[in-house]
Amino acid sequence: MLSDLPVPLDLAPMEAKLVAEIPAEPGWRFEPKWDGFRCLAYRSGAEVLLKAKSGKPLNRFFPDIIAVLRALPVERFVVDGELTIAVEGQPSFGALQMRLHPAESRVRKLAAEQPATFMLFDCLMDAKGGSLAEAPLAERRRALEALFRRFGKAPAVRLSPGTTDRAEARAWLEDAGASLDGVVAKRLDGPYVPGERAMLKIKTIRTADCVVGGFRYAEGTKLVGSLLLGLYDEAGRLDHVGFTSTIKHAERPELTKRLLALKGEGFTGDAPGGPSRWSTERTGEWVPLRPELVVEVRYDQVTGDRFRHGTRLVRWRPDKAPRQFTFEQIRPAPRAA
C-alpha cells in the first residue's frame, strides 16, 4: 500500500529560490531546470501515485506514465522529478497544459500521440525501504542512480544529468529558453527539505520591446492594472503575446488618461481572451488601443510565441516606431545540428 511507504503522501516538494548568478563556491551540484510539471511519484506494488507541486494527483492526466511506472521491475520507490512532453524535439509546456483536459478520451488520445517523459532528479527512499529525506544530496543521488539502473530499459523514464562544474552549468544556462528553463543549484551536503526554498534556481532574463495593444483595469477600479503586449507577425498583424502589470501605483491615474486617449483598433491578429494556459489574467474584458506606444519589458520564458509568465516593465520607448517590433525578438536563433 502507498500509505506504508516511508515518505508521507502529502509531502511538499523541496522548492528553489530565484537568484541572479550561479554560485561560485564549492559544494554545489548543478542540474538543468526542465520546463515541465514538477512531480513526486510513489509506487507500492500495483499502486502508483503522481502528485503535483500543488498537492493534487496527476494520475488521470498522465495514464502513459502511470503504465510505465507500474511496469517497472522495482515495486517500491519514491522519486522526485519533472514531467515533460517533447514536440519536434523540444520540451513543450503547451503540450503539457493540453493534458489537463476534463475528458478522459481526449487525455488518452493526447497520451498516445505525444507521450510524456518523466525526468528523475531525486530519490526519497532507499533500496531497503527507508526514508532518504534526511540524507545529504550526494547520498540521495547515488541511490537514484542505483534505482535507475534497476529500472532497466524504460525510455519514458530518464535520469536528469548533473555536474559540479560551474562552466558546464553556465553552458546549460545559455541554452535556457530553447530547451531548458534555467539551472538549479543544490548543496551536495543538504537534506531534502519539504516545502522550503532550499535550492537555488538561475534563469536567463531577457528583454524585448513590445507594442501596447490594449489594457485591463485593476480589479475594482477604473485605473489601469495591466498593459497588453503585442508583436507583429510576418503578415503585419499585431498579435497578443503577454502582459505586464508592474506599474507604479502613483503613475496609474495619469497613465490611464493617456491610454484612454488612444482607444482604437487594438490587436489585428491573435487577440487577448480570458484566462488561458499562457495566462492567469482574471477577465476577458480589455480596452483596445491604437498601436502607438512601445514598452521594453523583461521576460524569462517564451512558450508558443507567448511570454510564459507576466513580464516586468523596464521603460517606455517613445524613441522607437511600433512597426519595428516582430516575433524575431523572442524566437530562438537557429541552432547548429
C-alpha positions in Angstrom: 0.0 0.0 0.0 1.1 3.5 -0.7 0.4 4.5 2.9 3.1 2.0 4.0 5.9 3.9 2.2 8.3 5.8 4.4 7.6 9.1 2.7 4.2 10.8 3.5 1.8 11.1 0.6 1.2 14.8 1.5 4.9 15.6 1.4 5.5 19.1 -0.1 8.3 19.1 -2.7 11.5 21.0 -1.9 11.4 24.4 -3.6 14.0 26.7 -5.1 14.8 30.4 -4.6 15.5 32.6 -7.6 19.0 34.1 -7.6 20.9 36.1 -10.2 24.0 34.1 -10.6 25.3 30.5 -10.5 27.0 30.1 -7.1 30.8 30.0 -7.4 31.8 28.5 -4.1 32.5 24.7 -3.8 29.9 22.2 -2.5 27.2 22.7 -5.1 25.7 20.4 -7.6 24.1 21.8 -10.7 21.2 20.4 -12.8 19.2 21.6 -15.8 15.9 23.2 -14.9 13.4 21.4 -17.1 10.3 23.2 -18.5 7.6 20.8 -17.2 5.3 19.8 -14.3 7.1 19.1 -11.1 6.0 15.7 -9.8 6.5 13.3 -6.9 6.0 9.7 -7.9 5.1 6.9 -5.4 4.8 3.2 -6.2 3.9 0.3 -4.0 3.1 -2.9 -5.9 0.4 -2.1 -8.4 -0.4 1.2 -6.8 1.1 4.4 -8.3 0.6 8.0 -7.4 1.7 11.0 -9.3 1.5 14.2 -7.2 1.8 17.7 -8.5 3.6 20.5 -6.6 0.1 21.8 -5.7 -0.6 18.5 -3.9 -3.2 17.4 -6.5 -2.9 14.0 -8.1 -1.9 13.9 -11.8 -2.8 10.2 -12.5 -5.8 10.8 -14.7 -3.8 13.3 -16.9 -0.8 11.0 -17.5 -2.0 7.4 -18.0 1.1 6.8 -20.1 3.4 7.5 -17.2 1.3 5.5 -14.8 1.5 2.5 -17.1 5.3 2.9 -17.5 5.9 3.2 -13.7 3.6 0.3 -12.9 5.6 -1.9 -15.4 9.0 -1.2 -13.9 10.7 -4.2 -12.3 11.1 -2.3 -9.0 7.9 -2.4 -7.0 8.5 0.1 -4.2 10.0 3.6 -4.7 9.5 7.3 -4.1 11.2 9.7 -6.6 11.1 13.4 -7.4 11.2 14.7 -11.0 9.7 16.6 -13.8 7.0 15.5 -16.3 7.8 16.8 -19.8 6.5 16.4 -23.3 8.7 16.9 -26.4 7.3 18.4 -29.6 9.7 18.5 -32.5 12.5 17.6 -30.2 11.9 20.4 -27.7 10.0 20.4 -24.4 6.6 21.9 -24.9 4.8 23.4 -21.9 1.7 24.0 -24.0 1.5 20.2 -24.8 1.6 19.5 -21.0 -1.2 22.0 -20.4 -3.3 20.4 -23.0 -3.2 17.2 -20.9 -5.2 18.9 -18.2 -8.4 18.2 -20.0 -11.7 17.1 -18.4 -12.4 14.4 -21.0 -10.6 11.1 -20.4 -10.9 10.1 -24.0 -9.1 13.3 -25.0 -6.3 12.8 -22.5 -5.8 9.2 -23.7 -5.7 10.4 -27.3 -3.0 13.0 -26.5 -1.1 10.5 -24.4 -0.9 8.1 -27.4 0.0 10.9 -29.9 2.5 12.8 -27.6 3.7 10.5 -24.8 5.3 12.2 -21.8 8.7 11.6 -20.2 9.5 11.5 -16.5 12.9 13.2 -15.8 14.2 12.0 -12.4 16.4 14.1 -10.2 15.9 13.0 -6.6 15.2 9.8 -4.6 13.5 9.8 -1.3 13.5 6.1 -0.4 16.5 3.7 -0.2 16.7 0.1 -1.5 15.9 -1.3 2.0 12.7 0.7 2.2 13.9 3.5 4.5 13.4 7.3 4.0 16.2 9.3 2.5 14.7 12.7 3.3 17.4 13.4 6.0 20.3 12.1 3.9 22.6 14.5 2.0 22.0 15.1 -1.7 25.2 13.2 -2.6 23.8 10.0 -0.9 20.3 10.5 -2.4 21.9 10.9 -5.9 23.8 7.6 -5.5 20.6 5.9 -4.5 18.8 7.5 -7.5 21.4 6.3 -10.0 21.3 2.8 -8.4 17.5 2.8 -8.7 17.6 4.0 -12.3 19.9 1.0 -13.2 17.4 -1.3 -11.6 14.6 0.2 -13.7 16.3 -1.2 -16.9 15.2 0.0 -20.3 12.3 2.4 -19.9 12.6 5.2 -22.5 9.9 7.2 -20.9 11.9 7.4 -17.6 15.1 9.3 -17.8 17.8 10.4 -15.3 18.4 14.1 -15.2 22.1 14.9 -15.7 24.1 16.9 -13.1 27.5 18.4 -12.6 29.7 20.1 -10.1 31.4 22.0 -12.9 30.3 25.6 -13.0 31.4 26.1 -16.6 29.1 23.2 -17.7 26.2 24.7 -15.7 26.9 28.1 -17.4 26.6 26.3 -20.8 23.2 24.9 -19.7 22.1 28.4 -18.7 23.0 29.7 -22.1 20.7 27.1 -23.6 17.8 28.2 -21.4 14.8 29.4 -23.3 15.5 27.0 -26.2 15.2 23.6 -24.5 15.6 24.4 -20.8 14.1 26.7 -18.2 17.3 27.5 -16.5 19.7 25.8 -14.0 19.1 24.5 -10.4 21.8 24.5 -7.8 21.7 22.1 -4.8 24.0 21.7 -1.9 25.7 18.3 -2.0 25.5 18.1 1.8 22.0 19.3 2.0 19.0 17.2 3.1 15.6 17.1 1.3 13.7 20.0 3.0 10.0 19.6 2.1 8.2 22.9 1.2 11.3 25.1 1.8 13.3 27.0 -0.8 16.5 25.2 0.0 17.7 25.0 -3.6 18.6 27.9 -5.9 17.3 28.5 -9.4 19.0 30.7 -12.0 17.3 31.9 -15.2 18.4 33.9 -18.1 16.4 37.2 -18.1 15.9 38.8 -21.5 14.3 42.0 -22.7 12.0 42.8 -25.6 10.4 45.9 -27.0 6.6 45.4 -27.4 3.7 47.3 -28.7 0.9 48.2 -26.3 -2.2 46.9 -28.0 -4.6 47.3 -25.0 -5.0 47.4 -21.3 -7.1 45.9 -18.5 -8.4 47.8 -15.5 -7.2 46.8 -12.0 -9.8 44.8 -10.1 -12.5 47.0 -8.6 -11.1 50.3 -10.0 -11.1 52.5 -13.1 -7.3 52.6 -13.2 -5.0 50.6 -15.5 -4.0 47.3 -14.0 -2.0 45.7 -16.8 -0.8 46.5 -20.2 -1.4 44.0 -23.0 1.6 43.5 -25.2 1.9 42.7 -28.9 4.3 41.9 -31.6 3.9 42.0 -35.4 3.8 38.7 -37.4 5.1 38.1 -40.9 1.8 39.3 -42.4 1.9 42.6 -40.5 -0.8 41.7 -37.9 -0.4 42.6 -34.3 -0.6 39.5 -32.1 -1.1 39.4 -28.4 2.0 38.0 -26.7 1.5 38.7 -22.9 1.1 41.4 -20.3 2.9 43.4 -17.8 1.4 44.7 -14.5 4.4 46.2 -12.8 3.1 49.8 -13.0 3.8 52.1 -10.1 0.6 52.9 -8.2 1.3 56.7 -8.3 1.6 56.6 -12.1 -1.6 54.8 -12.7 -4.1 57.8 -12.8 -2.1 59.8 -15.4 -1.3 56.6 -17.4 -5.0 55.7 -17.5 -5.9 59.1 -19.0 -3.1 58.7 -21.6 -4.2 55.2 -22.6 -7.9 56.2 -22.9 -6.9 58.9 -25.3 -5.6 56.1 -27.6 -8.7 53.9 -27.6 -8.9 52.3 -31.1 -8.3 49.2 -33.2 -6.1 47.2 -30.8 -4.8 43.8 -31.9 -5.3 42.8 -35.5 -4.1 39.2 -35.2 -4.4 37.0 -32.1 -6.3 39.0 -29.5 -6.4 38.6 -25.7 -9.1 36.4 -24.3 -10.0 35.2 -20.8 -7.7 33.0 -18.7 -5.7 30.5 -20.7 -2.8 28.1 -20.5 -0.5 31.0 -21.0 -2.0 33.4 -18.6 -3.7 33.7 -15.3 -5.4 37.0 -16.0 -8.7 37.0 -14.4 -11.0 38.5 -17.1 -11.6 38.7 -20.8 -12.5 42.4 -20.6 -9.9 44.7 -22.1 -9.7 48.1 -23.7 -8.2 48.1 -27.3 -5.7 50.8 -28.1 -4.2 52.3 -31.3 -0.7 50.7 -31.6 1.3 53.8 -30.9 3.1 53.0 -27.6 6.2 50.9 -27.1 7.5 49.5 -23.8 10.6 47.5 -23.0 9.9 44.5 -20.8 11.9 41.8 -19.1 10.9 38.2 -19.5 12.2 34.8 -18.7 10.4 32.2 -20.9 8.5 32.0 -24.2 6.1 29.2 -24.9 4.2 29.0 -28.2 5.1 32.7 -29.1 3.7 33.9 -25.8 5.5 35.1 -22.7 5.1 32.2 -20.3 4.8 34.5 -17.2 3.9 38.1 -16.6 6.7 40.4 -17.6 8.4 43.3 -15.8 8.1 46.8 -17.3 11.6 48.3 -17.8 10.9 51.6 -19.5 8.8 53.3 -22.1 10.4 53.7 -25.6 9.0 56.8 -27.2 12.1 56.8 -29.5 11.0 53.7 -31.3 8.4 53.0 -34.0 5.9 50.3 -33.2 6.1 48.6 -36.6 9.7 47.7 -35.9 8.8 45.0 -33.4 8.2 41.5 -34.6 8.5 38.0 -33.3 12.1 37.8 -34.3 13.0 39.3 -30.9 11.7 36.4 -28.9 12.2 33.4 -31.2 15.4 31.4 -30.6 18.1 31.7 -33.3 18.5 28.7 -35.5 20.9 26.2 -33.8 23.6 24.2 -35.5 22.9 20.4 -35.6 
